[in-house]
């Protein structure tokens, strides 16, 4: 076997080959494991195709281990899998497939190895290695996938229009592989994606989101999003992002292309952090620029309020893309809503009050917010970028000083709503909220110091001013 396998992997494949021989069936390593080994990429799972009963083979192999792994199997799909020493092995019977027009779930019949390779998405994923005694280790490569691997090209084994129309998720996978592997998509293959883009509508939003997240987690996600945009696929499931594209010029004044600016910000964040949801915040930080775009005479283009409007758009987009609607969504919305605030602090004469407010509003997410804001500086003017970044460092230092002196981050006012209700014999009401907010704002504005006595005196005076008597 002329690929760089570990001894553990070789031992496993030897077991599989021997079990298949005893069952009198042929079996082959196929797909991603073979591809990644030839590319010297890390592998954590392997697919085995069996010309026969894949589920039976999985059980037979599991029986050969002293500590038998649990076999999970899916009779309807003819697949089985088990995990051994943090390595996943999936078994499937060789098959041929036929598709109905409005479903990506195929009709499956038992087939040969050739049938199974024909149904694969790309030539580089159709590579198979024999685990059979007669030709153990032999590469079976009917579509010149090895040459495509060497040339770094993605193409389909059969007609790309049929491949993509049958299972439109393959179009997303094609772009994801191009992004992950740094491969070129063959022009005829890319053109087929553009022709079949509307077929993506039969794919569930969850599966699309899964591929999107994999693209998002690549070292340079802009490559994948650019391909999605140019192929027309992106508009089919994420039109709001596409609306950022293009430049409009009025009276000789234009604005930057906010789509490509967004991709640059996304790459900048990817260089600084592997956090998926911070990358989503980068992708969505300017999402509300199209609905807030205005041309002001004598001034030019404005996008007033795109931060606040964008924050409100995030939950709708997450729901549309079937992304999680809990803490991750709230985190992304929060960063989108705050993304202009640190930049505004680079101006002169910014008060400690403004610093305190940012510390209070950002809380534990301040560092991520600062990464997003630094990444948002994308001017081609290197001197301008240098000046912005230097100002940003000053803001960071000042935030640190204010936090050390005032301890505002993740802070709660010294007097809470429960104590206000007790002090003035109030039930939960608007008056309680007004007094609680007044205390918080007075401390953030520096009107009173951040301690209990000052807050107590202030709330008594404020209540008196509002006609609320202490009990």
Secondary structure, DSSP 8 states (H G I E B T S, - for coil): --S---HHHHHHHHHHHHHHHHHT-EEEEETHHHHHHHTT----EEEEEEES-HHHHHHHHHTTSSS----EEETTTTEEEEEETTEEEEEEE-EEEE--TT-S--EEEE--HHHHHHTSSSGGGS-EEE-SGGGTT-EE-TT-HHHHHHHTEE--SS-HHHHHHH-THHHHHHHHHHHHHT-EE-HHHHHHHHHHGGGGGGS-HHHHHHHHHHHHTSTTTHHHHHHHHHHTHHHHH-HHHHTT----EETTEE---HHHHHHHHHHHHHHH---HHHHHHHHHTTTTHHHH-EEETTTEEE-TTHHHHHHHHHHHHHHHTT---SHHHHHHHHHHHHTTHHHHTTSTT--HHHHHHHHHHHGGGHHHHHHHHHHT---S-HHHHHHHHHHHHHHHHHHHHHHHHH--TT---SS-HHHHHHHHT--SSHHHHHHHHHHHHHHHTTSS-SSHHHHHHHHHHHHHHTT----
